[in-house]
């Protein structure tokens, strides 16, 4: 007897999503620091590089950016069960890229004496806090809800999070001896 049920892809933790975001963010932030002369130019470069990495590359790479590939996750359209279209990715990443640009500008401004730069982290925190309160199988942040996408686990990638965890376990066991 055959089953019509399709196995659900593995649930992705918030930590893995945050790791992928940080990898992508740093990969975009460092070149934007080099290319930009002032903070406005840096933000513009950041958003342009962000859209290239998180829209153009994701469309060509089966729903994975550099960071998502590193931790074995991808973006999917739950209705069509495939990589989201260009419009969905643009909606998602325009919002997330703007929040990320403000957050990285705030982190870059930590060297100044003005602590108000930490307020630039607030839009990203609000956007992602929706995922913490979501009780569904696939928690969605606000940018996911806006675009109608979900983040799912995949076997395609580098498994950086698993390799780092093994390395830390090995170091911890060596320290105990």
Secondary structure as the mmCIF struct_conf table of DSSP 4:
data_model
#
loop_
_struct_conf.conf_type_id
_struct_conf.id
_struct_conf.beg_label_comp_id
_struct_conf.beg_label_asym_id
_struct_conf.beg_label_seq_id
_struct_conf.end_label_comp_id
_struct_conf.end_label_asym_id
_struct_conf.end_label_seq_id
HELX_LH_PP_P HELX_LH_PP_P1 UNK A 5 UNK A 11
HELX_RH_AL_P HELX_RH_AL_P1 UNK A 14 UNK A 35
BEND BEND1 UNK A 37 UNK A 38
HELX_RH_AL_P HELX_RH_AL_P2 UNK A 39 UNK A 51
HELX_RH_PI_P HELX_RH_PI_P1 UNK A 52 UNK A 56
HELX_RH_AL_P HELX_RH_AL_P3 UNK A 57 UNK A 60
TURN_TY1_P TURN_TY1_P1 UNK A 61 UNK A 63
HELX_RH_AL_P HELX_RH_AL_P4 UNK A 66 UNK A 70
TURN_TY1_P TURN_TY1_P2 UNK A 71 UNK A 72
STRN STRN1 UNK A 73 UNK A 76
STRN STRN2 UNK A 77 UNK A 77
TURN_TY1_P TURN_TY1_P3 UNK A 78 UNK A 81
STRN STRN3 UNK A 82 UNK A 82
HELX_RH_AL_P HELX_RH_AL_P5 UNK A 86 UNK A 108
HELX_RH_3T_P HELX_RH_3T_P1 UNK A 109 UNK A 111
BEND BEND2 UNK A 112 UNK A 113
HELX_RH_3T_P HELX_RH_3T_P2 UNK A 115 UNK A 121
HELX_RH_AL_P HELX_RH_AL_P6 UNK A 122 UNK A 133
BEND BEND3 UNK A 136 UNK A 138
HELX_RH_AL_P HELX_RH_AL_P7 UNK A 142 UNK A 147
TURN_TY1_P TURN_TY1_P4 UNK A 148 UNK A 148
STRN STRN4 UNK A 150 UNK A 153
BEND BEND4 UNK A 155 UNK A 155
BEND BEND5 UNK A 157 UNK A 157
HELX_RH_AL_P HELX_RH_AL_P8 UNK A 160 UNK A 176
#
